[in-house]
Amino acid sequence: MPNPTKGIVNYQSNDEIDQIEIYSLNGVSLIHKKGNLGKYGKINLENLPKGIYFAKLISKNSDARIERIILE
């Protein structure tokens, strides 16, 4: 994931991603994508205000990874 970003975030994983959630610093879910999202792709954050967010990526085998995103 490019960090910091201006709005488009790329993700990549060794496993197929089933869910992606973007959270604010106070834990509010702002974006939720579910389905066959593949091993790589993009998330558009251009409509969110500048700040720090967290991306939670959940693979099809239920492994979860959390990444910090700085949106400029």
Steps between C-alpha positions, in 0.01 A plus 500: 500500500650835409524703816428786518244509220298764319197271472561175310638213708632181341485173690677172438484167680624144460144379568169590336339793682136453603438825692648846534391754760627854545471639854545846644730553800200468734402162355211601274472285187499738201541264204409132483563279198413131499528230238770356279743795508801307371863510610552862398294805420428864584292684757383855431519726807474830312160582657636477856652797684876512554610300801605160630295189427535126543438238231401152614550234233348158563598207280273213398664281766407767763853633555481872577755774447473863609691779325522867595423749222596868502276697265646837394 
